[in-house]
């Protein structure tokens, strides 16, 4: 492999690793498996709305 091909491969691998490590797998207050509690979501929206008006 010459230098340019190796550089391209390294950039692609770096991008894939960054995507996996920076992706959000779960968040506090949200249930695993993609199921969300509606009450907690409403409270979050209200809290963020109040924060915007301050």
LUMGU-670732 format. One record per residue (C-alpha): x negated, y negated, z negated; residue number from 1; chain. Coordinates in pm, 1 decimal, decimal comma. Example, Ala and Ser with C-alpha at 12.3 -4.5 7.8 and 13.67 -1.06 7.14 Angstrom:
<atom X="-1230,0" Y="450,0" Z="-780,0" lumba="1" torlum="A"/>
<atom X="-1367,0" Y="106,0" Z="-714,0" lumba="2" torlum="A"/>
***
This chain:
<atom X="0,0" Y="0,0" Z="0,0" lumba="1" torlum="A"/>
<atom X="-139,9" Y="-335,3" Z="86,7" lumba="2" torlum="A"/>
<atom X="-117,0" Y="-637,7" Z="-141,7" lumba="3" torlum="A"/>
<atom X="203,2" Y="-787,2" Z="2,8" lumba="4" torlum="A"/>
<atom X="401,9" Y="-461,9" Z="-20,4" lumba="5" torlum="A"/>
<atom X="279,8" Y="-407,0" Z="-374,2" lumba="6" torlum="A"/>
<atom X="383,0" Y="-760,9" Z="-471,0" lumba="7" torlum="A"/>
<atom X="731,2" Y="-710,0" Z="-326,1" lumba="8" torlum="A"/>
<atom X="771,8" Y="-384,3" Z="-518,7" lumba="9" torlum="A"/>
<atom X="655,2" Y="-550,4" Z="-841,1" lumba="10" torlum="A"/>
<atom X="899,9" Y="-839,0" Z="-798,8" lumba="11" torlum="A"/>
<atom X="1189,6" Y="-600,1" Z="-732,7" lumba="12" torlum="A"/>
<atom X="1101,6" Y="-387,3" Z="-1036,5" lumba="13" torlum="A"/>
<atom X="1068,8" Y="-699,6" Z="-1251,8" lumba="14" torlum="A"/>
<atom X="1409,6" Y="-823,0" Z="-1135,5" lumba="15" torlum="A"/>
<atom X="1572,2" Y="-487,5" Z="-1213,9" lumba="16" torlum="A"/>
<atom X="1412,6" Y="-469,7" Z="-1559,0" lumba="17" torlum="A"/>
<atom X="1517,1" Y="-827,0" Z="-1636,9" lumba="18" torlum="A"/>
<atom X="1873,1" Y="-753,4" Z="-1528,5" lumba="19" torlum="A"/>
<atom X="1897,0" Y="-448,6" Z="-1754,6" lumba="20" torlum="A"/>
<atom X="1733,7" Y="-610,7" Z="-2057,5" lumba="21" torlum="A"/>
<atom X="1925,1" Y="-939,6" Z="-2036,0" lumba="22" torlum="A"/>
<atom X="2267,9" Y="-792,7" Z="-1965,2" lumba="23" torlum="A"/>
<atom X="2519,0" Y="-812,3" Z="-2246,9" lumba="24" torlum="A"/>
<atom X="2623,3" Y="-465,3" Z="-2355,4" lumba="25" torlum="A"/>
<atom X="2848,5" Y="-574,3" Z="-2640,5" lumba="26" torlum="A"/>
<atom X="2933,3" Y="-882,0" Z="-2833,0" lumba="27" torlum="A"/>
<atom X="3030,6" Y="-941,5" Z="-3195,2" lumba="28" torlum="A"/>
<atom X="3405,9" Y="-934,6" Z="-3238,4" lumba="29" torlum="A"/>
<atom X="3470,0" Y="-745,1" Z="-2916,6" lumba="30" torlum="A"/>
<atom X="3549,4" Y="-377,6" Z="-2929,1" lumba="31" torlum="A"/>
<atom X="3326,3" Y="-131,8" Z="-2740,5" lumba="32" torlum="A"/>
<atom X="3449,1" Y="17,1" Z="-2416,3" lumba="33" torlum="A"/>
<atom X="3582,4" Y="-309,6" Z="-2278,8" lumba="34" torlum="A"/>
<atom X="3886,4" Y="-314,9" Z="-2508,8" lumba="35" torlum="A"/>
<atom X="3941,9" Y="-655,2" Z="-2662,1" lumba="36" torlum="A"/>
<atom X="4143,9" Y="-751,3" Z="-2963,5" lumba="37" torlum="A"/>
<atom X="4390,8" Y="-1016,1" Z="-2846,7" lumba="38" torlum="A"/>
<atom X="4404,3" Y="-1184,0" Z="-3188,4" lumba="39" torlum="A"/>
<atom X="4029,6" Y="-1229,6" Z="-3204,7" lumba="40" torlum="A"/>
<atom X="4023,3" Y="-1362,7" Z="-2849,6" lumba="41" torlum="A"/>
<atom X="4292,3" Y="-1619,3" Z="-2931,1" lumba="42" torlum="A"/>
<atom X="4100,4" Y="-1729,2" Z="-3241,1" lumba="43" torlum="A"/>
<atom X="3784,5" Y="-1769,6" Z="-3034,3" lumba="44" torlum="A"/>
<atom X="3965,5" Y="-1979,0" Z="-2774,2" lumba="45" torlum="A"/>
<atom X="4122,2" Y="-2199,7" Z="-3042,0" lumba="46" torlum="A"/>
<atom X="3787,3" Y="-2246,8" Z="-3216,3" lumba="47" torlum="A"/>
<atom X="3613,6" Y="-2341,5" Z="-2893,1" lumba="48" torlum="A"/>
<atom X="3895,8" Y="-2579,9" Z="-2801,8" lumba="49" torlum="A"/>
<atom X="3871,7" Y="-2752,3" Z="-3140,3" lumba="50" torlum="A"/>
<atom X="3494,9" Y="-2779,5" Z="-3098,1" lumba="51" torlum="A"/>
<atom X="3539,3" Y="-2951,8" Z="-2761,6" lumba="52" torlum="A"/>
<atom X="3758,4" Y="-3222,5" Z="-2914,3" lumba="53" torlum="A"/>
<atom X="3514,2" Y="-3304,9" Z="-3195,7" lumba="54" torlum="A"/>
***
